[in-house]
Amino acid sequence: MKKTNVPIVTLAIFMTTFMTAIEGTIVSTAMPTIVSDLDGLEIMNWVVSIFLLMTAVSTPLYGKLADSIGRKPVFLFGIALFVIGSSLCGLAQNMIELILFRVIQGLGSGAVQPVAITIIADLYTLQKRAKMLGLNSGFWGVASVIAPLLGGFIVQHLSWHWVFYINVPIGIIAFLLVLVYLREPKHKSSSKLDLQGTIWLVLLLLALMFFLQDLGSNMNLLVMAALAVLIVISVILFFRAEKRAADPIMPLSMLIDKEFFALNNITLLISGVVIGFEFYIPTWMQGINGTNASLAGFAVTPSSLMWIVGSFLIGGMLGRWGIKKTYDYMLAILVAADLVLILVPIYTPFWVFCIVAAFNGTAFGAITTASQVRSQVLVPKDDIGVATSFNTLMKYLGQTMMVSVYGIAFNTMVAKGLAKHPGLTQAMMNKIVSAENAKTLASSVVPQLRQVLLGGLKAVYIVSMIVILISILLNQTYKDRKIKHE
């Protein structure tokens, strides 16, 4: 049997990473135009949410299948599904169709992202693996930087449909490269798929994600209670099924491992810190600094650029310091950066946020890549696919959970601020967060509105600080040993 062409397969993996990474930001950039064309402002958030939900709930299943039947068929299936979903999204005639087609795209993404990382683990030794995962994260960072510019160009010069069509040629080329150049021995797995465990896990994740999506909203309390009951029942029945299964979808030995538990909970928490920074800083720029929409997004660009640097440096850091010290140093950087956001005065120059973004990005890139490497070396080789998928799942859960928690903190403080100023209204707050719409407000109320907005934003970063400190405590469960060079 011919050997795998490692450079070409690695290139294909980087292409799929770029493809899935660019999709999130580029769709957000094009969303106002899509809504204007298809209508459906009230369900706009589901275009993003349903993609996230489907990606999250499918990753554990794909991870198990990758360990059971092989990486190649699962990876190819994911790429094909993502390309088909992208094509259909581009053809959507209304928002309902677009949301349904995003389900297909999300199910494809659930296979592409974790299985790509698993294949890297198969192709490279531990020392090289850290570097290649860093490079893979680099492609993710590059995609995050260029996506807003590319999205704006596509919407302005082509049409929003091409935001989705752009994935098709990239996906087809990557599919063909993997099909031809990735060779792996045939997997002869006599074990049956853990169907009961899979069903209860999917139900658990769906209920949890829907619960988190609507946390703090005006959703019916009865529905929230029903979801909470479903979560509890699903947890109990999932663990019962895993105890009985001959080949569980998620081995309990992995879940009760102290280091693995801490590692993935840190991943969950830090993913939440990332989303808090990237989501709210542009609002700070527009609402308080009065920066226009185009420039506001660039306040977080240094984070994406330095993410690449952190990803590249992590291999050497792990070899020199070990996982515990590396995490301690990176988490200390996040503490310092978050402290700046909590303490800065209301009128803070744009460049200060760029510096904060640069330090945050370095730490984010290092921690993300290290968590991928560490989750793979803490489990037996046969469970690498499951471990990688679980690590990816925790990122999505962290983002979803913390967006809801931040929303509660932000809205609570804004409501308190408005209560102190009877002349201010929620309608005014909706205008102040846009530099363009803020021009329509009376100049006398703008300083007060900005002060209220600042209170909400600082509440977000106080919550973020608590999350980072919890991560530091979890990190103390590690044994401080170095990763050996292979």
Buried (B, 14 or more C-beta within 10 A) or exposed (E): EEEBBEEBBBBBBBBBBBBBBBBBBBBBBBBEBBBEBBEBEEBBEBBBBBBBBBBBBBBBBBBBBBBBBBBBBBBBBBBBBBBBBBBBBBEBEEBEBBBBBBBBBBBBBBBBBBBBBBBBBBBBEBBBBBBBBBBBBBBBBBBBBBBBBBBBEBBEEEBBBBBBBBBBEBBEBBBEBBEEBBEEEEBEEEEEBBEBBBBBBBBBBBBBBBBBBBBBEEBEEEEBEEBEEBBEBBBEBBBEBBEEBEBBBBBEEBBEBEBBBBBBBBBBBBBBBBBBBBBBBBBBBBBBBBBEEEBBBBBBBBBBBBBBBBBBBBBBBBBEBBBBBBBBEBBEBBBEBBBBBBEBEEEBEEEEBBEBBBBBBBBBBBBBBBBBBBBBBBBEEEBBBBBBBBBBBBBBBBBBBBBBBBBBBBBBBBEEBBEEBEEBEEEBBEBBBBBEEBEEBEEEBBEBBBBBBBBBBBBBBBBBBEBBBEBBEBBEBBEBEBBEEE
